[in-house]
Amino acid sequence: MAVESRRHQPHREGSAIVAQRLNAERLVLLGWTRAILLQLAHPLIAAGVYDHSSFRATPWAAASRLHATVRAMLALSFGTDAEREHALHGIRTIHTRVNGRLPDAVGPFPAGTRYSAEDPALLLWVHLTLLDSIPLAYELFVGPIGDQERDSYCAESAWAAIALGARPAEVPVTWAHASEQLSRMYASGTLCVGEQARTLAKAILTPGLARMVPPLASWNRIVAVGLLPPAIREQYGLQWTDADQRRFDRTVSRVRRLRKTLPDFVALWPEARG
């Protein structure tokens, strides 16, 4: 699929410097869970995932889904033109199958509201959650990001959202625009955590393989819950006490110290090491 706006083409041709630097870090995966929980706070996205994703079936299904998602991200970030197009084709193919109707009323959406993974508004919300969450995780665990770098990250990431079907005029290429859209979404009343989202969140925060990957599962949960906007966290029914905040602070400090000691062949994805 050709990208509609020429302003995004250079980033597909290898100059996505900031996006590649952030996506190279394995630790930014700790920001993905926050992004997913924000996405599921939209009732139509939650319905699509609930009805069409099999990751809850077994621990191995969840691991397989995560692996596929990571492979797609790496292809989009570091792959050749052919590898990027293959990843996009795979995502679009999945999106064509994800459609249906909301079974029950949730927030502003009455029962029977249609949903589709090809809806540009839903694609934009998914994109915004990643623009927000990945730099947030990077800053927490790796290092600071300046305002110009945040702008670059938005601009360098825009082409993928457009290629997947988001409206070009709505995809932010500056952090100011992204922040404005995020604030507008939080104030709109559109985000409303329903039972489907809560069920999915439980599976995401307490996966079947959690016992096999300590302390990563523990880090993932405390970081994801701690970084959620308080109003969204409350809608999920996730308590957050002073003790939780202290545990969050300790976890962030430990992971940050760990990252400083890790060699690149451990800290970075192989595709990013060139």
N, C-alpha and C positions, 0 to 999 in steps of 0.2 A: 504494500500500500504506500503510495507516495504521500509524503507529508505536505500538507496544504500550504504552509507558510515557509518561505525561503529563510526567514530569520532563524529557524531552528535547525537548518541543515548542517551548519558547521559543527554542532555538538554531536551529530551522528557520525561525523567524519573524523572523530578522534580528539577533539579539543575540549571534551567535557572534564576539565581538570579537577574542579571541586567535587563534582558528582562522583567521579572515579575515586578520589581520595576518601570520601566518606563511605562509599559502598564497598571499598576494599577491606574495611575493618569488619572482622567477624563479630565484634562486640556490638555493632549497631543492630544486630538481631534482637538485642534486648529492648530496642525501641519498636520493633515490629509488633510485639504483642499489644502495646499501648495503641498503636495505629489500628490494629484489628478490632480492638474493643471499641474504639471510636467509630469505626465503620459500622459495626454491628448495632451501635446505638441508633442508627437509622433503620426504622422498622422494615423498609423494603429490602435493604441489604441483608438484614438478619433473616428475613423470610427466604430469600434466594439461597443463602448459605445453608439454612436449616433444611430446606427441601431438596437441595441438589448436591450437597457435599457429603462424602462418605467418611470424612476424617474421624468421626466419632465412633465408627464401627468397631475398630480394634486399635490397640496401640501402634501396630505396624502400619495401619492405614494413615494414622496421624503423622507418623514419621515419614512415610512415603510422600504425603502431601507437602510437608515442610521441605523435603528434599527437592521436589519438583518446583516449588516456589523459589527456592534459593537458586536452582539451576537457571530458571528463567531470568531472575534478577541479574545474575552474573553474565548471562548471554547479552542482555540489553545493555549492561554497563561496559563490558569488556570484549564482547564478541565481534566477529567480522560482520559485514553487512548481511551475509547469508545467515549467520547464526542469529542475528537480531531479528531478521524477518521470520525465521523459523519459530523463534520464541513468541513473536507477536501473533503469528498464525495460530499457534497452539492456544494462546490466551483467547483470541477471538473465537476460535472453534468452541471452546468451553462456554464462552459468553452467549453464543447463539442458542445453547440448550437451556440456559438458566432464565426461565420466565415462568410466571404463574400468577396467582392471586393471593393476597393477604388473607389468611383464614379468619382472623379476628381483628376487631378494631384496636389500633394502637396509636395513642396520641392523636394527631390530626388526620390519620389515615383510617377511613372506615373499612370494615370487613369487605372483602372482594376487590380492593384496590389492586390494580395490575402492577406487577413489577417485572423488570427486565434488566439483566446485567449489561445490556447494550444501551441503557438509558444514559444520555450524556450527563445529566445531573448527578446520577449515582457514581459514574466514572470520575467526575470532578471531585466528589466528596472523598472517594478512596485516594485520589491523588493528593488532595490537601492534607489528609491525615499523615501521609508519608512525608510530605514536605515539612510538616511540623515535627514529626516524631523522630526521624532519622538524624537530623542535625541536633536535636535535643539529646539523644543518646550519645552522639559523638562528643558533644561538649561535656557531658557528664563523665565519660570514661576515657576519652582520648585527649582532647585539647580544645581550646577556644576557637570560635568561628566568628569572623568579623562581619559587619553589615554588608560589605561588598561581596564577601564570599557567600553569604546567604542569598543575595541577589543572583549571583552566578549559579548557585545550586538550583534555584527556581528556573532560571533560563535554560540551563543545561538539561533539566529533567522534563521540560514542557513537551518535547517532541513525542515522547512515549505516550503521554496521556492523549495527545491529539491523534496519534496513530491508532489508539485503541477506541477512539470515538468521542472523546470530549470535544466540546465546541472550542475552536481555537481562540476566539475572542474572550472566553471565560477562563482559560488556563493562565495562571499568573506567571509572569516572568520576572517579577520582583518580590522580595519578601514583604514589602509594604502592602502590595496587592493581595498576597496570600494571607497575611494577617487580617486584613479587612474582611476577606471572604470567610475566614474561620470565625471571626467575631460575629459576623452577620448570621452564620449558621447556628452558633450557640444561642443567639438571641431570638432565633426565628420560631422556636417551638417544634421544629421538624424532628429534632433528635429526641427520641422517647424510648427508653429501654423497656421492651416487652418480655414476655415469658420465653419466647424463642431466643432472644439475645441472652437472657440469663442462663438458659440451658447451654448454649454454645460457650458462653464465658466460663462456666464451670469446667467444661471439657478442655478449654484452652489453658486455664490457669492450674488445673490439676490433671495433667495428661497421664495416661496409663503407664507411660515410660518414665514417670518422674522418679521412681525409686532407683532407676538404673543410671540416672545422670545427675546425682547431687554433686556439688551444690547448685548446678546450673538451673534446675527447676525452681529451687528456692529463690535464687536471684531473679529469675524471670518473673515470678509472681510478685515479689515485693517491689521490683522496679516498675512493672506494668501498672499495678494498682496505685503505687505512690505517685506516678506521673500523670494519672488521669485528672482532668478537671474535677474538683470536688463535687459539683452538681451531677456529673455523669457517674462518678464513683458511687454516690448515694443512690442513684437510680438502679444501679446494679445490685444494691444491697450489700456493698462491700464496706465493712467497717474500717475506720482508720483512726487509731488511737495515738496518744503520745508515744507509747511503746513502739507502735508500728513505725512512726516517724524516726525514732532513734535507730531502729533496725534498718530502715531505708538509708539513713545517713551513713551507718557503718558499712552497709553493703556497697554503696557508691564509693566510699573511701577505699575499701579493700580492692574492688575491681579496678579502680583508677591506679592504685599502686601496682597491682598485678600487671596491668597493661604496660607500665613503664619498664617492667623487667622482661617482657616477652620479646623474643626475636621476631623479625618480620615473617619468617617462614611458619610461625605459629599464629601470629596475630592477624595476618592478612590471608585472604583467599588466594589459592594458587594462581587463579586467572589474573589477579591483580599484581602479581609479582613479575609478570612479563617473562 
